[in-house]
Amino acid sequence: MNTNRFSTGREWLLFYLWRYRGQLTAGTLFVVASVSFGVMVPTLVGQAIDELRLSGLSYGRLGRSVVLIVGTSLISGLFLFLQRRMLINMSRYIEFDLRQDFYGHLQRLPLEFYQNRRIGDLMARATNDLGAVRQIVGPAIMYSEQTLIRVLIILPLMFRISVRLTLVLLLTMPLLSLTVRYFGDQIHVRFEKIQEFFSDITARAQENLTGVRVIRAYSREKVEQQAFAKLNQQYVDRNLNLVKLSAVFYPLMQFLIGAGFAVILLVGGRETAAGRMSIGDFTAFNLYLEQLIWPLIAMGFVTNLVQRGTASLKRIQEVMDVEPAISDVGVVAGETAELKGRIEFHHLSFRYTPDGPLVLDDVDLTIEPGQTVAFIGRTGSGKSTLISLVPRLIDAEPGMVLIDGRPIREIPLAALRGGIGFVQQETFLFSDTLEANIAFGRETASREEVEEVAEIAGLADDIRDFPQHYETVLGERGITLSGGQKQRTAIARAVLRHPKILILDDALSAVDTYTEEKILSQLRGVMRERTTLLVAHRISTVQHADLICVLDHGRIVERGTHAELIALNGIYTDLSERQMLEAELAAI
């Protein structure tokens, strides 16, 4: 769902409410029914008192009144149960949809978004803030409807009993409304700041838990505990400030309501003593006034919920308003495409930001299906940026990158990325079994297929030494594996997809040269069947590639086979000699 078409948070919520308009309508009808039967009770009580006063005590009349009052209360209670079931359930479904859409939107956002955002902040918005928004479409709607309908039904009945008493009651209403308005604005501002600070705490906790090994290595446990305690205390203080505000708000409302009640008793008592109102009517009026007390209190409760939810909705909408930079705009709906593996870079130049430095400069290269092309060069030469353009993790200008002769932006993202196996420089594994991590891109893969690609990636022998073998559960980010084991797991995961294009971004940097050669020899059979892009720093990794491209400052300065580049006596030769010297020194 494209939520960016909504200019305000109110429009966004109305969209979800419209989706559940059936439940909302039914819940509203149940509210009307519950309140309608509930407000009959004071009238029945008043009539019963007047009958007993005029006609004397009669067990028959008394029994009939009791049955009517109890029956009416039971029916009102039944509709109260139904309204809560309908409206609160609706709010849970809307919360589910909101969370799904929010999570889906996060999945579509560009990598740059996550480089400028803290994960803890996004987690806080997806949990705490969404829960506050649910209060708007659930309890806030239900209590608002109860208040409005109760007031609309009860006020005419009170006017019918006594216009004078009702006007006296209404004198306190403007003061009550101003009180609710003032405190509501204050609650909104304070709660918005609390939610922002909660994001800071969540982000700090997430970073500390993720980096726990670094914290322990530098003996920073106490320092981090103290820093977290300071943040936690500030969070408590901010919440206490909000509690203090609420502590004044609710008693003040109770005082205003109680003052109105006292005035009614004083004026109504005189009306009854003067004979202008029966005891039964005065009793009914007071019972109606009692029924209005909760709606008046609910006004403050609803105001609190709405202000909190509005503050959270604003924070969620800030994320939802971020446009996905990479999408299927311009792709024919329903189109599918199967990659063959031909890649073309046409005079490709790239900057991460319009004013940023040139990362790639006039790269012109054609890679044929089944060809293995390696990219090597100094750190920062643009290797990882270049290959990230192929699966559109970042986007080049239109027409600069083509797959199978088509501009890459014309290929559906699902088809493009579904035909690519990508092993990134920073390996990420999930807190799941080893088998599940290998089969991440193909959940339907059999155990035999998983074992086959583990063998190709040089991981099978390590897995046999694990107590649970393929059922071994990895820790956070695969913490139980070594760097080399993580990389080999990622390689197995990529190969299992049987991609037409295989991208290995420095995927063997964490293994020794012996293990590297073993893995590469097993991968060559796989690489012959697909287009392979290989990024590396070591000459040993790229020397058997069909074509080697040397990048320097974003440009391809040398290209050819290993033998051809050595003969050039250029940058590649210099890298080769340096690495050979380092290997000789390490062997001494």
CORZI-V756150 format. One record per backbone hydrogen bond with DSSP energy under -0.5 kcal/mol. NH is the residue of the N-H (numbers start at 0). CO is the residue of the C=O. Records with the same first field share a line. If there is no record, write none. Layout:
# CORZI-V756150
NH->CO + CO
This chain:
# CORZI-V756150
2->0
4->1
5->2
6->4
11->7
12->8
13->9
14->10
15->11
16->12
17->13
18->14
19->15
20->17
23->19
24->20
25->21
26->22
27->23
28->24
29->25
30->26
31->27
32->28
33->29
34->30
35->31
36->32
37->33
38->34
39->36
40->36 + 37
42->38
43->39
44->40
45->41
46->42
47->43
48->44
49->45
50->46
51->47
52->48
53->49
54->50
55->51
61->57
62->58
63->59
64->60
65->61
66->62
67->63
68->64
69->65
70->66
71->67
72->68
73->69
74->70
75->71
76->72
77->73
78->74
79->75
80->76
81->77
82->78
83->79
84->80
85->81
86->82
87->83
88->83 + 84
89->85
90->86
91->87
92->88
93->89
94->90
95->91
96->92
97->93
98->94
99->95
100->96
101->97
102->98
103->99
104->100
105->101
106->102
107->103 + 104
108->104 + 105
110->392
112->109
113->109
114->110
115->111 + 112
121->117
122->118
123->119
124->120
125->121
126->122
127->123
128->123
129->124
130->126
131->127
132->128
133->129
134->130
135->131 + 132
136->132
137->133
139->134
140->135
141->137
142->138
143->139
144->140
145->141
146->142
147->143
148->144
149->145
150->146
151->147
152->148
153->149
154->150
155->151
156->152
157->153
158->154
159->155
160->156
161->157
165->161
166->162
167->163
168->164
169->165
170->166 + 167
171->168
172->169
173->169
175->171
176->172
177->173
178->174
179->175
180->176
181->177
182->178
183->179
184->180
185->181
186->182
187->183
188->184
189->185
190->186
191->187
192->188
193->189
194->190
195->191
196->192
197->193
198->194
199->195
200->196
201->197
202->198
203->199
204->200
205->201
206->202
207->203
208->204
209->205
210->206
211->208
214->210
215->211
216->212
217->213
218->215
219->214
223->219
224->220
225->221
226->222
227->223
228->224
229->225
230->226
231->227
232->228
233->229
234->230
235->231
236->232
237->233
238->234
239->235
240->236
241->237
242->238
243->239
244->240
245->241
246->242
247->243
248->244
249->245
250->246
251->247
252->248
253->249
254->250
255->251
256->252
257->253
258->254
259->255
260->256
261->257
262->258
263->259
264->260
265->261
266->262
267->263
268->264
269->265
270->266
271->267
272->268
273->269
274->271
275->270
276->270
281->277
282->278
283->279
284->280
285->281
286->282
287->283
288->284
289->285
290->286
291->287
292->288 + 289
293->289
294->290
295->291
296->292
297->293
298->294
299->295 + 296
300->296
301->297
302->298
303->299
304->300
305->301
306->302
307->303
308->304
309->305
310->306
311->307
312->308
313->309
314->310
315->311
316->312
317->313
318->314 + 315
319->315
320->316
321->318
326->324
330->327
334->331
338->336
342->340 + 366
343->401
344->364
345->343 + 399
346->344
347->362
349->359
355->352
358->349 + 356
359->349
360->553
361->359
362->347
363->361
364->344
366->342
367->365
370->367
372->370 + 531
373->546
374->533
375->548
376->535
377->550
380->377
385->381
386->382
387->383
388->384 + 385
389->386
390->386
392->387
393->387
399->396
401->343
402->405
403->341
405->402
407->400
409->406
410->407
415->411
416->412
417->413
418->414 + 415
419->416
420->500
421->419
422->420 + 502
423->421
426->424
431->429
433->471
434->469
436->432
437->433
438->434
439->436
441->438
444->441
449->445
450->446
451->447
452->448
453->449
454->450
455->451
456->452
457->454
458->453
459->453
462->458
463->459
464->460 + 461
465->461 + 462
468->465
470->467
471->468
473->431 + 471
477->474
478->475
480->477
485->481
486->482
487->483
488->484
489->485
490->486
491->487
492->488
493->489
494->490
495->491
496->492 + 493
497->494
498->493
499->418
500->418
501->530
502->420 + 500
503->501 + 532
504->422 + 502
505->503 + 534
508->505
510->507
515->511
516->512
517->513
518->514
519->515
520->516
521->517
522->518
523->519
525->521
526->522
527->523
528->525
529->526
530->499
531->370
532->501
533->372 + 531
534->503 + 532
535->374
540->537
541->537 + 538
542->538
544->541
545->371
546->371
547->559
548->373
549->557
550->375 + 548
551->554
553->380
554->551
556->549 + 554
557->549
559->547
564->560
565->561
566->562
567->563
568->564 + 565
569->564
573->569
574->570
575->571
576->572
577->573
578->574
579->575
580->576
581->577
582->578
583->579
584->580
585->581
586->582
587->583 + 584
